Amino acid sequence: MKHREFRYVGEPVPELDEQEHAAFLMNFQRSILLSLEKRNLLTTSQRERCLLELEKQYRLN
């Protein structure tokens, strides 16, 4: 896979507090799991189990 580098040239990036950052990561991971399920690389039960583990992990932090 070819290495690519991106540079942000728009407005200043807003700073996220800890809760916003955690919510962003959770939604990002959720979207990855949904994508894997859509491509038949995960079953529905596997996705649900992963989501439960992610939610448990975020509650502990």
TAKA-V768496 format. One record per backbone hydrogen bond with DSSP energy under -0.5 kcal/mol. NH is the residue of the N-H (numbers start at 1). CO is the residue of the C=O. E is the energy in kcal/mol with one decimal. If there is no record, write none. Layout:
nh | co | e
NH | CO | E
NH | CO | E
//
This chain:
nh | co | e
9 | 7 | -0.5
21 | 17 | -2.5
22 | 18 | -2.3
23 | 19 | -2.5
24 | 20 | -2.4
25 | 21 | -2.5
26 | 22 | -2.4
27 | 23 | -2.5
28 | 24 | -2.4
29 | 25 | -2.7
30 | 26 | -2.4
31 | 27 | -2.3
32 | 28 | -1.8
33 | 29 | -2.2
34 | 30 | -2.5
35 | 31 | -2.1
36 | 32 | -2.4
37 | 33 | -2.2
38 | 34 | -2.4
39 | 35 | -1.8
40 | 37 | -1.7
41 | 36 | -3.0
42 | 36 | -1.0
47 | 43 | -2.4
48 | 44 | -2.6
49 | 45 | -2.2
50 | 46 | -2.4
51 | 47 | -2.6
52 | 48 | -2.3
53 | 49 | -2.2
54 | 50 | -2.5
55 | 51 | -2.7
56 | 52 | -2.3
57 | 53 | -2.3
58 | 54 | -2.4
59 | 55 | -2.0
60 | 56 | -1.6
61 | 57 | -1.1
//
